[in-house]
Amino acid sequence: MDEAAGDLKQALPNVCDSVQIHVEVHQKSNSTSKKEDIRLSVLKLLNRHNIVFGDYTWTEFDDGFLNNNVQSVSIVDTELKLKERQPINLSKCNLSIHIFHLNDEGPSTENLEEENENIVAANHWVLPTVEFHGLWESLVYDTEVKSHLLDYVMTTLLFSDKNVDSNLISWNRVVLLHGPPGTGKTSLCKALAQKLTIRLSYRYRYGQLIEINSHSLFSKWFSESGKLVTKMFQKIQELIDDKDALVFVLIDEVESLTAARSAFRAGTEPSDAIRVVNAVLTQIDQIKRYPNVVILTTSNITEKIDTAFVDRADIKQYIGPPSAAAVFRIYFSCLEELMKSKTVE
């Protein structure tokens, strides 16, 4: 390293004393190399290029082994911890390296049969998936929304692993994102599931995301009986029983499930429908006891959510429309992508 670079290193503020730096390594789908070998090569890369300014991604390497086995190496999420973009000396940081393959099979559906009719009860992804790659980075928010969600779920999963008594420290691993339509709540849930699967790859081999079709729960079959709800959660239970899997259950527009109880009390909803809602809440209460489950929910109409469900949510995060500053960042990132692809110059 030349003298000027050495002077730069000496002048850098040591921001890494309290900040952990995460490095995501996308291993090529055809690579069968051991993670430890890839990790050692990535450490050598970071040692050669140890000064970065915030998030940074390498997609080309002067190392043959990395070229053959790795799609990209990314310094990620520094903006969640550092208030301002600033130089980071990686040689002084505590690095967490996360190596992952992307699943390219796409989503499948969980179908339930009733009187020769197939009901699509849920969509199912194996994580991390190509479909959600880059989704986390594309979502722009003004406040520390992503940081709080990530820290919260990581902490509750740690509590589960350490067998913390939930009677003394209450936590359910239930997240509720609420706010007006079109603010990215569902996308954020999917991106969070992908991010956590990568972040916890040392603990779980892969993730499973089950997106429950809330509207199907009030089809003509579901309104007659809660037994299909039980069948659906039995399928989820089979995924939970695999201790190598981190399971995410996503319930979009959760108010469509819980609003029926209020309608029932008002005398406008049949009793069978309320039994379906109660069955869903009971099943959620059962699966949230398992340490490898996170329940993600969204709502467009917060005031219509049943209070019994709201009480189950540990974190209730409002997702509102973007501010002018966030809109600028969104448009700027779009222009960067168009320029990178040479669509515009």
VEXVEXTI-746583 format. One record per residue (C-alpha): residue number from 1; residue in three letters; chain; x, y, z. Coordinates in steps of 0.25 Angstrom, whole numbers, plus 5000, padded with zeros to 4 digits. Each point is the difference from the previous one (the first is absolute). Example, Ala and Ser with C-alpha at 12.3 -4.5 7.8 and 13.67 -1.06 7.14 Angstrom:
<recs>
nuza->1	lumvex->ALA	zapa->A	x->5049	y->4982	z->5031
nuza->2	lumvex->SER	zapa->A	x->5006	y->5014	z->4998
</recs>
This chain:
<recs>
nuza->1	lumvex->MET	zapa->A	x->5000	y->5000	z->5000
nuza->2	lumvex->ASP	zapa->A	x->5006	y->5014	z->4996
nuza->3	lumvex->GLU	zapa->A	x->5002	y->5011	z->5010
nuza->4	lumvex->ALA	zapa->A	x->4988	y->5008	z->4997
nuza->5	lumvex->ALA	zapa->A	x->4991	y->4988	z->5002
nuza->6	lumvex->GLY	zapa->A	x->5007	y->4997	z->5013
nuza->7	lumvex->ASP	zapa->A	x->4997	y->5015	z->5004
nuza->8	lumvex->LEU	zapa->A	x->4985	y->4998	z->4997
nuza->9	lumvex->LYS	zapa->A	x->4999	y->4988	z->5009
nuza->10	lumvex->GLN	zapa->A	x->5006	y->5007	z->5011
nuza->11	lumvex->ALA	zapa->A	x->4991	y->5012	z->4998
nuza->12	lumvex->LEU	zapa->A	x->4987	y->4992	z->5000
nuza->13	lumvex->PRO	zapa->A	x->4991	y->5000	z->5012
nuza->14	lumvex->ASN	zapa->A	x->4999	y->4986	z->5006
nuza->15	lumvex->VAL	zapa->A	x->4985	y->4998	z->4998
nuza->16	lumvex->CYS	zapa->A	x->5001	y->4985	z->5001
nuza->17	lumvex->ASP	zapa->A	x->5002	y->5000	z->5015
nuza->18	lumvex->SER	zapa->A	x->4985	y->4999	z->5002
nuza->19	lumvex->VAL	zapa->A	x->4995	y->4996	z->4986
nuza->20	lumvex->GLN	zapa->A	x->5000	y->4986	z->4995
nuza->21	lumvex->ILE	zapa->A	x->5002	y->5000	z->4985
nuza->22	lumvex->HIS	zapa->A	x->4992	y->4990	z->4992
nuza->23	lumvex->VAL	zapa->A	x->5006	y->4993	z->4987
nuza->24	lumvex->GLU	zapa->A	x->4990	y->4993	z->4991
nuza->25	lumvex->VAL	zapa->A	x->5007	y->4990	z->4990
nuza->26	lumvex->HIS	zapa->A	x->4991	y->4995	z->4989
nuza->27	lumvex->GLN	zapa->A	x->5006	y->4986	z->4996
nuza->28	lumvex->LYS	zapa->A	x->4997	y->4996	z->4986
nuza->29	lumvex->SER	zapa->A	x->4989	y->4989	z->4998
nuza->30	lumvex->ASN	zapa->A	x->5010	y->4990	z->4993
nuza->31	lumvex->SER	zapa->A	x->5011	y->5002	z->5011
nuza->32	lumvex->THR	zapa->A	x->5002	y->4988	z->5010
nuza->33	lumvex->SER	zapa->A	x->5012	y->5007	z->5007
nuza->34	lumvex->LYS	zapa->A	x->5000	y->4999	z->5015
nuza->35	lumvex->LYS	zapa->A	x->4995	y->5013	z->5007
nuza->36	lumvex->GLU	zapa->A	x->5013	y->5000	z->5009
nuza->37	lumvex->ASP	zapa->A	x->5008	y->5001	z->4987
nuza->38	lumvex->ILE	zapa->A	x->4992	y->5011	z->4994
nuza->39	lumvex->ARG	zapa->A	x->5000	y->5007	z->5014
nuza->40	lumvex->LEU	zapa->A	x->5015	y->5000	z->5000
nuza->41	lumvex->SER	zapa->A	x->5001	y->5006	z->4986
nuza->42	lumvex->VAL	zapa->A	x->4990	y->5011	z->5003
nuza->43	lumvex->LEU	zapa->A	x->5008	y->5004	z->5012
nuza->44	lumvex->LYS	zapa->A	x->5013	y->5001	z->4991
nuza->45	lumvex->LEU	zapa->A	x->4991	y->5009	z->4990
nuza->46	lumvex->LEU	zapa->A	x->4996	y->5009	z->5012
nuza->47	lumvex->ASN	zapa->A	x->5014	y->5000	z->5005
nuza->48	lumvex->ARG	zapa->A	x->5005	y->5006	z->4986
nuza->49	lumvex->HIS	zapa->A	x->4988	y->5010	z->4999
nuza->50	lumvex->ASN	zapa->A	x->4998	y->5003	z->5015
nuza->51	lumvex->ILE	zapa->A	x->4995	y->5015	z->4998
nuza->52	lumvex->VAL	zapa->A	x->4986	y->5001	z->4996
nuza->53	lumvex->PHE	zapa->A	x->4990	y->5012	z->5000
nuza->54	lumvex->GLY	zapa->A	x->4987	y->4994	z->5005
nuza->55	lumvex->ASP	zapa->A	x->4993	y->4988	z->4992
nuza->56	lumvex->TYR	zapa->A	x->5009	y->4994	z->4989
nuza->57	lumvex->THR	zapa->A	x->4999	y->4988	z->4991
nuza->58	lumvex->TRP	zapa->A	x->5011	y->4993	z->4992
nuza->59	lumvex->THR	zapa->A	x->4995	y->4992	z->4988
nuza->60	lumvex->GLU	zapa->A	x->5014	y->4998	z->4993
nuza->61	lumvex->PHE	zapa->A	x->5012	y->4994	z->5007
nuza->62	lumvex->ASP	zapa->A	x->5015	y->4999	z->4997
nuza->63	lumvex->ASP	zapa->A	x->4999	y->4986	z->5008
nuza->64	lumvex->GLY	zapa->A	x->4997	y->4988	z->4991
nuza->65	lumvex->PHE	zapa->A	x->4994	y->4992	z->5011
nuza->66	lumvex->LEU	zapa->A	x->4990	y->5012	z->5003
nuza->67	lumvex->ASN	zapa->A	x->4997	y->5002	z->4985
nuza->68	lumvex->ASN	zapa->A	x->4996	y->4985	z->4999
nuza->69	lumvex->ASN	zapa->A	x->4992	y->4999	z->5013
nuza->70	lumvex->VAL	zapa->A	x->4994	y->5013	z->5004
nuza->71	lumvex->GLN	zapa->A	x->4990	y->5009	z->4993
nuza->72	lumvex->SER	zapa->A	x->5002	y->5012	z->5009
nuza->73	lumvex->VAL	zapa->A	x->5006	y->5005	z->5013
nuza->74	lumvex->SER	zapa->A	x->4992	y->5011	z->5007
nuza->75	lumvex->ILE	zapa->A	x->5002	y->5009	z->5012
nuza->76	lumvex->VAL	zapa->A	x->4986	y->5003	z->5004
nuza->77	lumvex->ASP	zapa->A	x->4991	y->5007	z->5009
nuza->78	lumvex->THR	zapa->A	x->5010	y->5010	z->5005
nuza->79	lumvex->GLU	zapa->A	x->4990	y->5011	z->4998
nuza->80	lumvex->LEU	zapa->A	x->4991	y->4994	z->5011
nuza->81	lumvex->LYS	zapa->A	x->5011	y->5002	z->5011
nuza->82	lumvex->LEU	zapa->A	x->5008	y->5012	z->4995
nuza->83	lumvex->LYS	zapa->A	x->4993	y->5013	z->4999
nuza->84	lumvex->GLU	zapa->A	x->5008	y->5006	z->4989
nuza->85	lumvex->ARG	zapa->A	x->5008	y->4994	z->4988
nuza->86	lumvex->GLN	zapa->A	x->5014	y->4999	z->5005
nuza->87	lumvex->PRO	zapa->A	x->5013	y->4992	z->4997
nuza->88	lumvex->ILE	zapa->A	x->5001	y->4987	z->5007
nuza->89	lumvex->ASN	zapa->A	x->5013	y->4992	z->5004
nuza->90	lumvex->LEU	zapa->A	x->4996	y->4986	z->4998
nuza->91	lumvex->SER	zapa->A	x->5013	y->4995	z->5007
nuza->92	lumvex->LYS	zapa->A	x->4995	y->5006	z->5013
nuza->93	lumvex->CYS	zapa->A	x->4986	y->4995	z->4999
nuza->94	lumvex->ASN	zapa->A	x->4993	y->4988	z->5005
nuza->95	lumvex->LEU	zapa->A	x->4996	y->4993	z->4987
nuza->96	lumvex->SER	zapa->A	x->4988	y->4990	z->4999
nuza->97	lumvex->ILE	zapa->A	x->5001	y->4993	z->4987
nuza->98	lumvex->HIS	zapa->A	x->4987	y->4993	z->4995
nuza->99	lumvex->ILE	zapa->A	x->5002	y->4990	z->4988
nuza->100	lumvex->PHE	zapa->A	x->4987	y->4996	z->4993
nuza->101	lumvex->HIS	zapa->A	x->4995	y->4993	z->4987
nuza->102	lumvex->LEU	zapa->A	x->4987	y->5006	z->4994
nuza->103	lumvex->ASN	zapa->A	x->4988	y->4990	z->4997
nuza->104	lumvex->ASP	zapa->A	x->4995	y->5002	z->4986
nuza->105	lumvex->GLU	zapa->A	x->4988	y->4991	z->5000
nuza->106	lumvex->GLY	zapa->A	x->4990	y->5011	z->5002
nuza->107	lumvex->PRO	zapa->A	x->4988	y->4999	z->5009
nuza->108	lumvex->SER	zapa->A	x->4991	y->4988	z->5002
nuza->109	lumvex->THR	zapa->A	x->4985	y->5000	z->5005
nuza->110	lumvex->GLU	zapa->A	x->4994	y->4993	z->5012
nuza->111	lumvex->ASN	zapa->A	x->4987	y->4994	z->4995
nuza->112	lumvex->LEU	zapa->A	x->4989	y->4994	z->5009
nuza->113	lumvex->GLU	zapa->A	x->4989	y->4992	z->4994
nuza->114	lumvex->GLU	zapa->A	x->4985	y->5001	z->5004
nuza->115	lumvex->GLU	zapa->A	x->4989	y->4992	z->4993
nuza->116	lumvex->ASN	zapa->A	x->5009	y->4998	z->4987
nuza->117	lumvex->GLU	zapa->A	x->5004	y->5015	z->5000
nuza->118	lumvex->ASN	zapa->A	x->5014	y->5005	z->5002
nuza->119	lumvex->ILE	zapa->A	x->5002	y->5012	z->5008
nuza->120	lumvex->VAL	zapa->A	x->5013	y->5008	z->5000
nuza->121	lumvex->ALA	zapa->A	x->5002	y->5002	z->5014
nuza->122	lumvex->ALA	zapa->A	x->5015	y->5006	z->5000
nuza->123	lumvex->ASN	zapa->A	x->5012	y->5003	z->4991
nuza->124	lumvex->HIS	zapa->A	x->5013	y->4994	z->5004
nuza->125	lumvex->TRP	zapa->A	x->5014	y->5004	z->4998
nuza->126	lumvex->VAL	zapa->A	x->5013	y->4993	z->5004
nuza->127	lumvex->LEU	zapa->A	x->5010	y->5011	z->5004
nuza->128	lumvex->PRO	zapa->A	x->5009	y->5007	z->4996
nuza->129	lumvex->THR	zapa->A	x->4993	y->5001	z->4987
nuza->130	lumvex->VAL	zapa->A	x->5004	y->5007	z->4987
nuza->131	lumvex->GLU	zapa->A	x->4986	y->5006	z->5000
nuza->132	lumvex->PHE	zapa->A	x->5004	y->5009	z->5012
nuza->133	lumvex->HIS	zapa->A	x->5014	y->5002	z->4997
nuza->134	lumvex->GLY	zapa->A	x->5003	y->5015	z->5001
nuza->135	lumvex->LEU	zapa->A	x->4986	y->5003	z->5006
nuza->136	lumvex->TRP	zapa->A	x->5005	y->5005	z->5013
nuza->137	lumvex->GLU	zapa->A	x->5009	y->5010	z->4994
nuza->138	lumvex->SER	zapa->A	x->4990	y->5005	z->4991
nuza->139	lumvex->LEU	zapa->A	x->4990	y->5004	z->5012
nuza->140	lumvex->VAL	zapa->A	x->5003	y->5015	z->5004
nuza->141	lumvex->TYR	zapa->A	x->4994	y->5005	z->5014
nuza->142	lumvex->ASP	zapa->A	x->5003	y->5013	z->5007
nuza->143	lumvex->THR	zapa->A	x->5001	y->4994	z->5014
nuza->144	lumvex->GLU	zapa->A	x->5007	y->4989	z->5006
nuza->145	lumvex->VAL	zapa->A	x->4989	y->4990	z->4996
nuza->146	lumvex->LYS	zapa->A	x->5009	y->4989	z->4994
nuza->147	lumvex->SER	zapa->A	x->5010	y->5001	z->5011
nuza->148	lumvex->HIS	zapa->A	x->4990	y->4999	z->5011
nuza->149	lumvex->LEU	zapa->A	x->4993	y->4988	z->4993
nuza->150	lumvex->LEU	zapa->A	x->5013	y->4993	z->4998
nuza->151	lumvex->ASP	zapa->A	x->5005	y->5002	z->5014
nuza->152	lumvex->TYR	zapa->A	x->4987	y->4996	z->5006
nuza->153	lumvex->VAL	zapa->A	x->4998	y->4987	z->4993
nuza->154	lumvex->MET	zapa->A	x->5015	y->4996	z->5002
nuza->155	lumvex->THR	zapa->A	x->4999	y->5003	z->5015
nuza->156	lumvex->THR	zapa->A	x->4987	y->4991	z->5001
nuza->157	lumvex->LEU	zapa->A	x->5006	y->4989	z->4993
nuza->158	lumvex->LEU	zapa->A	x->5012	y->5001	z->5009
nuza->159	lumvex->PHE	zapa->A	x->4991	y->5000	z->5012
nuza->160	lumvex->SER	zapa->A	x->4994	y->4987	z->4994
nuza->161	lumvex->ASP	zapa->A	x->5014	y->4993	z->4998
nuza->162	lumvex->LYS	zapa->A	x->5004	y->5004	z->5014
nuza->163	lumvex->ASN	zapa->A	x->4987	y->4995	z->5006
nuza->164	lumvex->VAL	zapa->A	x->4996	y->5014	z->5007
nuza->165	lumvex->ASP	zapa->A	x->4987	y->4998	z->5008
nuza->166	lumvex->SER	zapa->A	x->4989	y->5007	z->4992
nuza->167	lumvex->ASN	zapa->A	x->4992	y->5002	z->5013
nuza->168	lumvex->LEU	zapa->A	x->5011	y->5009	z->5005
nuza->169	lumvex->ILE	zapa->A	x->5003	y->5007	z->4987
nuza->170	lumvex->SER	zapa->A	x->4988	y->5000	z->4991
nuza->171	lumvex->TRP	zapa->A	x->5003	y->4997	z->4985
nuza->172	lumvex->ASN	zapa->A	x->4992	y->4993	z->4990
nuza->173	lumvex->ARG	zapa->A	x->5008	y->5002	z->4987
nuza->174	lumvex->VAL	zapa->A	x->4987	y->5007	z->4994
nuza->175	lumvex->VAL	zapa->A	x->5002	y->5012	z->4991
nuza->176	lumvex->LEU	zapa->A	x->4989	y->5009	z->4995
nuza->177	lumvex->LEU	zapa->A	x->5003	y->5010	z->4989
nuza->178	lumvex->HIS	zapa->A	x->4988	y->5010	z->4998
nuza->179	lumvex->GLY	zapa->A	x->4998	y->5012	z->4992
nuza->180	lumvex->PRO	zapa->A	x->4993	y->5005	z->4987
nuza->181	lumvex->PRO	zapa->A	x->5000	y->4991	z->4987
nuza->182	lumvex->GLY	zapa->A	x->5012	y->5000	z->4991
nuza->183	lumvex->THR	zapa->A	x->5011	y->5004	z->5010
nuza->184	lumvex->GLY	zapa->A	x->5008	y->4987	z->4999
nuza->185	lumvex->LYS	zapa->A	x->4995	y->4992	z->5012
nuza->186	lumvex->THR	zapa->A	x->4999	y->4986	z->4993
nuza->187	lumvex->SER	zapa->A	x->5013	y->5002	z->4993
nuza->188	lumvex->LEU	zapa->A	x->5007	y->5004	z->5013
nuza->189	lumvex->CYS	zapa->A	x->4995	y->4987	z->5006
nuza->190	lumvex->LYS	zapa->A	x->5006	y->4992	z->4989
nuza->191	lumvex->ALA	zapa->A	x->5013	y->5008	z->5000
nuza->192	lumvex->LEU	zapa->A	x->5001	y->4998	z->5015
nuza->193	lumvex->ALA	zapa->A	x->4998	y->4985	z->4999
nuza->194	lumvex->GLN	zapa->A	x->5011	y->4999	z->4989
nuza->195	lumvex->LYS	zapa->A	x->5009	y->5009	z->5008
nuza->196	lumvex->LEU	zapa->A	x->4999	y->4992	z->5013
nuza->197	lumvex->THR	zapa->A	x->5001	y->4987	z->4993
nuza->198	lumvex->ILE	zapa->A	x->5014	y->5005	z->4994
nuza->199	lumvex->ARG	zapa->A	x->5004	y->5007	z->5014
nuza->200	lumvex->LEU	zapa->A	x->4997	y->4987	z->5007
nuza->201	lumvex->SER	zapa->A	x->5006	y->4990	z->4990
nuza->202	lumvex->TYR	zapa->A	x->5010	y->4995	z->5011
nuza->203	lumvex->ARG	zapa->A	x->4988	y->4995	z->5008
nuza->204	lumvex->TYR	zapa->A	x->4989	y->4996	z->4990
nuza->205	lumvex->ARG	zapa->A	x->5004	y->4993	z->4986
nuza->206	lumvex->TYR	zapa->A	x->4988	y->5007	z->4993
nuza->207	lumvex->GLY	zapa->A	x->4987	y->5008	z->5002
nuza->208	lumvex->GLN	zapa->A	x->4986	y->4997	z->4997
nuza->209	lumvex->LEU	zapa->A	x->4990	y->5011	z->4997
nuza->210	lumvex->ILE	zapa->A	x->4985	y->4997	z->5000
nuza->211	lumvex->GLU	zapa->A	x->4991	y->5011	z->4995
nuza->212	lumvex->ILE	zapa->A	x->4986	y->4997	z->5005
nuza->213	lumvex->ASN	zapa->A	x->4989	y->5003	z->4990
nuza->214	lumvex->SER	zapa->A	x->4991	y->5008	z->5010
nuza->215	lumvex->HIS	zapa->A	x->4988	y->5001	z->4990
nuza->216	lumvex->SER	zapa->A	x->4999	y->4985	z->4998
nuza->217	lumvex->LEU	zapa->A	x->4998	y->4999	z->5015
nuza->218	lumvex->PHE	zapa->A	x->4986	y->5006	z->4998
nuza->219	lumvex->SER	zapa->A	x->4996	y->4992	z->4987
nuza->220	lumvex->LYS	zapa->A	x->4988	y->4992	z->5001
nuza->221	lumvex->TRP	zapa->A	x->5007	y->4988	z->5005
nuza->222	lumvex->PHE	zapa->A	x->5008	y->5008	z->5011
nuza->223	lumvex->SER	zapa->A	x->4987	y->5006	z->5005
nuza->224	lumvex->GLU	zapa->A	x->4994	y->4987	z->5002
nuza->225	lumvex->SER	zapa->A	x->5011	y->4994	z->5008
nuza->226	lumvex->GLY	zapa->A	x->5013	y->5003	z->5007
nuza->227	lumvex->LYS	zapa->A	x->5005	y->4986	z->4997
nuza->228	lumvex->LEU	zapa->A	x->5008	y->5005	z->4987
nuza->229	lumvex->VAL	zapa->A	x->5007	y->5011	z->5009
nuza->230	lumvex->THR	zapa->A	x->5005	y->4988	z->5008
nuza->231	lumvex->LYS	zapa->A	x->5004	y->4992	z->4988
nuza->232	lumvex->MET	zapa->A	x->5008	y->5012	z->4995
nuza->233	lumvex->PHE	zapa->A	x->5007	y->5003	z->5013
nuza->234	lumvex->GLN	zapa->A	x->5003	y->4985	z->5001
nuza->235	lumvex->LYS	zapa->A	x->5008	y->5002	z->4987
nuza->236	lumvex->ILE	zapa->A	x->5007	y->5012	z->5006
nuza->237	lumvex->GLN	zapa->A	x->5003	y->4991	z->5013
nuza->238	lumvex->GLU	zapa->A	x->5007	y->4990	z->4991
nuza->239	lumvex->LEU	zapa->A	x->5010	y->5011	z->4995
nuza->240	lumvex->ILE	zapa->A	x->5002	y->5004	z->5015
nuza->241	lumvex->ASP	zapa->A	x->5004	y->4986	z->5004
nuza->242	lumvex->ASP	zapa->A	x->5012	y->5002	z->4991
nuza->243	lumvex->LYS	zapa->A	x->5010	y->5006	z->5010
nuza->244	lumvex->ASP	zapa->A	x->5009	y->5004	z->4989
nuza->245	lumvex->ALA	zapa->A	x->4990	y->5009	z->4994
nuza->246	lumvex->LEU	zapa->A	x->4996	y->5014	z->5004
nuza->247	lumvex->VAL	zapa->A	x->4985	y->5002	z->4997
nuza->248	lumvex->PHE	zapa->A	x->4993	y->5013	z->4997
nuza->249	lumvex->VAL	zapa->A	x->4985	y->5000	z->5000
nuza->250	lumvex->LEU	zapa->A	x->4994	y->5013	z->4992
nuza->251	lumvex->ILE	zapa->A	x->4986	y->5004	z->5002
nuza->252	lumvex->ASP	zapa->A	x->4997	y->5011	z->4991
nuza->253	lumvex->GLU	zapa->A	x->4988	y->5010	z->5003
nuza->254	lumvex->VAL	zapa->A	x->4998	y->4993	z->5013
nuza->255	lumvex->GLU	zapa->A	x->4988	y->5009	z->5003
nuza->256	lumvex->SER	zapa->A	x->4992	y->4991	z->4991
nuza->257	lumvex->LEU	zapa->A	x->5002	y->4989	z->5010
nuza->258	lumvex->THR	zapa->A	x->4997	y->5007	z->5013
nuza->259	lumvex->ALA	zapa->A	x->4989	y->5010	z->4995
nuza->260	lumvex->ALA	zapa->A	x->4991	y->4988	z->5000
nuza->261	lumvex->ARG	zapa->A	x->4999	y->4999	z->5015
nuza->262	lumvex->SER	zapa->A	x->4995	y->5015	z->5001
nuza->263	lumvex->ALA	zapa->A	x->4990	y->4997	z->4989
nuza->264	lumvex->PHE	zapa->A	x->4995	y->4987	z->5007
nuza->265	lumvex->ARG	zapa->A	x->4998	y->5008	z->5013
nuza->266	lumvex->ALA	zapa->A	x->4992	y->5010	z->4992
nuza->267	lumvex->GLY	zapa->A	x->4991	y->4988	z->4995
nuza->268	lumvex->THR	zapa->A	x->5005	y->5002	z->4985
nuza->269	lumvex->GLU	zapa->A	x->5009	y->4988	z->4999
nuza->270	lumvex->PRO	zapa->A	x->4996	y->4985	z->5001
nuza->271	lumvex->SER	zapa->A	x->5006	y->4992	z->5012
nuza->272	lumvex->ASP	zapa->A	x->5008	y->4991	z->4991
nuza->273	lumvex->ALA	zapa->A	x->5008	y->5012	z->4995
nuza->274	lumvex->ILE	zapa->A	x->5004	y->5004	z->5014
nuza->275	lumvex->ARG	zapa->A	x->5004	y->4986	z->5003
nuza->276	lumvex->VAL	zapa->A	x->5010	y->5001	z->4988
nuza->277	lumvex->VAL	zapa->A	x->5006	y->5012	z->5006
nuza->278	lumvex->ASN	zapa->A	x->5001	y->4994	z->5013
nuza->279	lumvex->ALA	zapa->A	x->5007	y->4988	z->4994
nuza->280	lumvex->VAL	zapa->A	x->5010	y->5009	z->4993
nuza->281	lumvex->LEU	zapa->A	x->5003	y->5007	z->5013
nuza->282	lumvex->THR	zapa->A	x->5001	y->4987	z->5007
nuza->283	lumvex->GLN	zapa->A	x->5010	y->4994	z->4990
nuza->284	lumvex->ILE	zapa->A	x->5008	y->5013	z->5000
nuza->285	lumvex->ASP	zapa->A	x->5001	y->4998	z->5016
nuza->286	lumvex->GLN	zapa->A	x->5005	y->4986	z->4998
nuza->287	lumvex->ILE	zapa->A	x->5011	y->5002	z->4989
nuza->288	lumvex->LYS	zapa->A	x->5006	y->5013	z->5007
nuza->289	lumvex->ARG	zapa->A	x->5004	y->4991	z->5011
nuza->290	lumvex->TYR	zapa->A	x->5011	y->4994	z->4991
nuza->291	lumvex->PRO	zapa->A	x->5013	y->5006	z->5000
nuza->292	lumvex->ASN	zapa->A	x->5002	y->5000	z->4984
nuza->293	lumvex->VAL	zapa->A	x->4987	y->5007	z->4997
nuza->294	lumvex->VAL	zapa->A	x->4998	y->5015	z->4997
nuza->295	lumvex->ILE	zapa->A	x->4986	y->5005	z->4997
nuza->296	lumvex->LEU	zapa->A	x->4999	y->5012	z->4990
nuza->297	lumvex->THR	zapa->A	x->4987	y->5008	z->4998
nuza->298	lumvex->THR	zapa->A	x->4995	y->5012	z->4993
nuza->299	lumvex->SER	zapa->A	x->4988	y->5009	z->5001
nuza->300	lumvex->ASN	zapa->A	x->4994	y->5011	z->4991
nuza->301	lumvex->ILE	zapa->A	x->4989	y->5004	z->5010
nuza->302	lumvex->THR	zapa->A	x->5006	y->4999	z->5014
nuza->303	lumvex->GLU	zapa->A	x->4988	y->5004	z->5008
nuza->304	lumvex->LYS	zapa->A	x->4993	y->4988	z->4994
nuza->305	lumvex->ILE	zapa->A	x->5010	y->4990	z->5006
nuza->306	lumvex->ASP	zapa->A	x->4994	y->4992	z->5012
nuza->307	lumvex->THR	zapa->A	x->5007	y->5005	z->5013
nuza->308	lumvex->ALA	zapa->A	x->5003	y->4985	z->5004
nuza->309	lumvex->PHE	zapa->A	x->5009	y->4999	z->4988
nuza->310	lumvex->VAL	zapa->A	x->5006	y->5014	z->5002
nuza->311	lumvex->ASP	zapa->A	x->5004	y->4995	z->5014
nuza->312	lumvex->ARG	zapa->A	x->5007	y->4988	z->4994
nuza->313	lumvex->ALA	zapa->A	x->5010	y->5009	z->4992
nuza->314	lumvex->ASP	zapa->A	x->5013	y->5004	z->5007
nuza->315	lumvex->ILE	zapa->A	x->5003	y->5011	z->4990
nuza->316	lumvex->LYS	zapa->A	x->4990	y->5008	z->4993
nuza->317	lumvex->GLN	zapa->A	x->5007	y->5009	z->4989
nuza->318	lumvex->TYR	zapa->A	x->4993	y->5011	z->4992
nuza->319	lumvex->ILE	zapa->A	x->5004	y->5000	z->4985
nuza->320	lumvex->GLY	zapa->A	x->4996	y->5013	z->4994
nuza->321	lumvex->PRO	zapa->A	x->5001	y->5007	z->4987
nuza->322	lumvex->PRO	zapa->A	x->5015	y->5004	z->4997
nuza->323	lumvex->SER	zapa->A	x->5004	y->5015	z->5003
nuza->324	lumvex->ALA	zapa->A	x->5006	y->5009	z->4989
nuza->325	lumvex->ALA	zapa->A	x->5014	y->4995	z->5004
nuza->326	lumvex->ALA	zapa->A	x->4996	y->4986	z->4999
nuza->327	lumvex->VAL	zapa->A	x->4994	y->5002	z->4986
nuza->328	lumvex->PHE	zapa->A	x->5013	y->5007	z->4996
nuza->329	lumvex->ARG	zapa->A	x->5008	y->4987	z->5004
nuza->330	lumvex->ILE	zapa->A	x->4990	y->4991	z->4993
nuza->331	lumvex->TYR	zapa->A	x->5001	y->5008	z->4987
nuza->332	lumvex->PHE	zapa->A	x->5015	y->5001	z->5001
nuza->333	lumvex->SER	zapa->A	x->5002	y->4985	z->5002
nuza->334	lumvex->CYS	zapa->A	x->4991	y->4998	z->4988
nuza->335	lumvex->LEU	zapa->A	x->5008	y->5009	z->4991
nuza->336	lumvex->GLU	zapa->A	x->5013	y->4993	z->5005
nuza->337	lumvex->GLU	zapa->A	x->4994	y->4987	z->4996
nuza->338	lumvex->LEU	zapa->A	x->4996	y->5005	z->4986
nuza->339	lumvex->MET	zapa->A	x->5014	y->5006	z->4998
nuza->340	lumvex->LYS	zapa->A	x->5007	y->4987	z->5005
nuza->341	lumvex->SER	zapa->A	x->4992	y->4992	z->4990
nuza->342	lumvex->LYS	zapa->A	x->5003	y->5011	z->4989
nuza->343	lumvex->THR	zapa->A	x->4985	y->5002	z->4998
nuza->344	lumvex->VAL	zapa->A	x->5003	y->5015	z->5002
nuza->345	lumvex->GLU	zapa->A	x->5013	y->5008	z->5000
</recs>
